[in-house]
Amino acid sequence: VPYVFAFWGIACGISASGGSGMKNRTNDNPDASQSKQFVDPDLASELTRARSAARQSRALLETFFDHYPYLAHLKDHDGRYLFVSRRYEEVYGRPRTEIVGRTCHNFLPKEQAALATAQFHEVLDSGERHERIYSEPGPDGEERRLVNRFPIPGISGAPMGVGSIYVDMTKDGGADS
């Protein structure tokens, strides 16, 4: 009699004869009438806590990005945006839904996207934080920004992405003056 352990939408079937196999829960199982499906209550409770913690962490991060008054973003290892600040949406004239999941090549001018990609790879490849001051055209004229790019460590310790925080230095020589 096979037993099925459900985990994140995937079921791992283990038969009484010791064989096992991965089965998607949505697949039709001809032996379903003979299968016993159960989830370990401790595992279910742990998964519920993990999902809740993940939702809380995401909400915290989204709140930060919603209220940070300057440009900021997080990118994954492939340069796709994971999060962007509300100011990022305003400056580039696109909602988050058109930015997240895409790379800068999908909406920045070619030269600017090439520069941003090179700077992304500098941080990703070195694993070190980089800080620079840039001047570039903005919606209200020339803008000076202090840009801090930093690696985001993965489980192995190697960078799994890059974060960037921009500080507007245009007015009065800087944000902290």
KARACOR-V841378 format. One record per residue. N is the residue number from 1. PHI is phi as a letter, one per 30 degrees, with the letter a starting at -180 (* if undefined). OMEGA is omega in degrees with one decimal (* if undefined). Layout:
BEGIN
n={N & N}
phi={PHI & PHI}
omega={OMEGA & OMEGA}
END
This chain:
BEGIN
n={1 & 2 & 3 & 4 & 5 & 6 & 7 & 8 & 9 & 10 & 11 & 12 & 13 & 14 & 15 & 16 & 17 & 18 & 19 & 20 & 21 & 22 & 23 & 24 & 25 & 26 & 27 & 28 & 29 & 30 & 31 & 32 & 33 & 34 & 35 & 36 & 37 & 38 & 39 & 40 & 41 & 42 & 43 & 44 & 45 & 46 & 47 & 48 & 49 & 50 & 51 & 52 & 53 & 54 & 55 & 56 & 57 & 58 & 59 & 60 & 61 & 62 & 63 & 64 & 65 & 66 & 67 & 68 & 69 & 70 & 71 & 72 & 73 & 74 & 75 & 76 & 77 & 78 & 79 & 80 & 81 & 82 & 83 & 84 & 85 & 86 & 87 & 88 & 89 & 90 & 91 & 92 & 93 & 94 & 95 & 96 & 97 & 98 & 99 & 100 & 101 & 102 & 103 & 104 & 105 & 106 & 107 & 108 & 109 & 110 & 111 & 112 & 113 & 114 & 115 & 116 & 117 & 118 & 119 & 120 & 121 & 122 & 123 & 124 & 125 & 126 & 127 & 128 & 129 & 130 & 131 & 132 & 133 & 134 & 135 & 136 & 137 & 138 & 139 & 140 & 141 & 142 & 143 & 144 & 145 & 146 & 147 & 148 & 149 & 150 & 151 & 152 & 153 & 154 & 155 & 156 & 157 & 158 & 159 & 160 & 161 & 162 & 163 & 164 & 165 & 166 & 167 & 168 & 169 & 170 & 171 & 172 & 173 & 174 & 175 & 176 & 177}
phi={* & d & c & b & c & d & a & h & i & c & c & c & c & b & c & d & d & j & d & b & a & d & b & d & e & d & d & d & c & d & c & e & d & c & d & c & c & a & b & e & e & d & d & d & d & d & d & d & d & d & d & d & d & d & d & d & d & d & d & d & d & d & d & e & d & d & c & d & d & b & d & a & a & b & b & d & e & c & i & d & d & c & b & b & d & e & d & d & d & d & d & c & i & b & d & e & d & c & c & d & j & c & c & d & d & d & b & c & e & e & d & d & d & d & d & d & d & d & d & e & d & e & d & d & d & d & i & c & d & b & b & b & c & b & c & a & d & b & d & c & j & d & b & c & b & d & c & c & c & b & d & c & d & d & e & d & j & d & d & c & l & b & c & b & b & c & b & d & c & d & d & h & i & l & d & c & d}
omega={-179.2 & 173.8 & -177.3 & 176.6 & -179.1 & 179.8 & 177.1 & 174.5 & 178.0 & 179.3 & 176.9 & -177.5 & 177.1 & -177.2 & 179.7 & -179.8 & 176.7 & 178.3 & 177.4 & 177.5 & 178.0 & 178.9 & 174.7 & -177.9 & -175.5 & 178.8 & 175.5 & -179.7 & -178.7 & -179.8 & -174.5 & -179.1 & 179.9 & -177.7 & 172.6 & 179.6 & 177.1 & 174.9 & 176.8 & -177.5 & 178.4 & 178.9 & 179.2 & 178.9 & 178.8 & 178.1 & 178.1 & 177.9 & -179.8 & 178.6 & 178.9 & 178.6 & 178.7 & 178.0 & 179.1 & 178.7 & 179.4 & 179.6 & 177.2 & -179.7 & 178.8 & 177.5 & 177.2 & -177.7 & 177.4 & -173.9 & 176.6 & -170.8 & -177.5 & 177.9 & 175.2 & 176.1 & 172.5 & 178.2 & 176.3 & -176.6 & -178.7 & 177.5 & 177.3 & 179.8 & 174.6 & 179.4 & 172.0 & 178.4 & 177.6 & 178.7 & 177.4 & 176.8 & -177.8 & -177.3 & -176.6 & 172.6 & 179.5 & 176.0 & 177.9 & -176.6 & 177.1 & -177.8 & -176.6 & -179.1 & -179.6 & 175.5 & 179.7 & 179.2 & 179.8 & -177.2 & 177.6 & 172.9 & -172.5 & -177.6 & 180.0 & 178.5 & 178.8 & 178.0 & 179.9 & 179.3 & 178.3 & 179.7 & 175.7 & -177.8 & 175.0 & -178.0 & -178.5 & -177.3 & -178.5 & -175.9 & -177.8 & 178.1 & 175.9 & 179.6 & -178.7 & 173.0 & -179.2 & 169.8 & 179.4 & 178.4 & 176.4 & -178.8 & -178.7 & -177.9 & -178.2 & 179.3 & 173.4 & -178.9 & 168.0 & -177.1 & 178.3 & 176.9 & -175.6 & 177.9 & 174.4 & -176.2 & 174.4 & -178.7 & -178.7 & -176.4 & 176.8 & 179.9 & 176.5 & 179.9 & -177.8 & 173.5 & 177.3 & 177.0 & -178.8 & 175.4 & -179.8 & 179.2 & -174.0 & -174.7 & 174.7 & 173.9 & 177.6 & -177.1 & -175.0 & -177.5 & *}
END
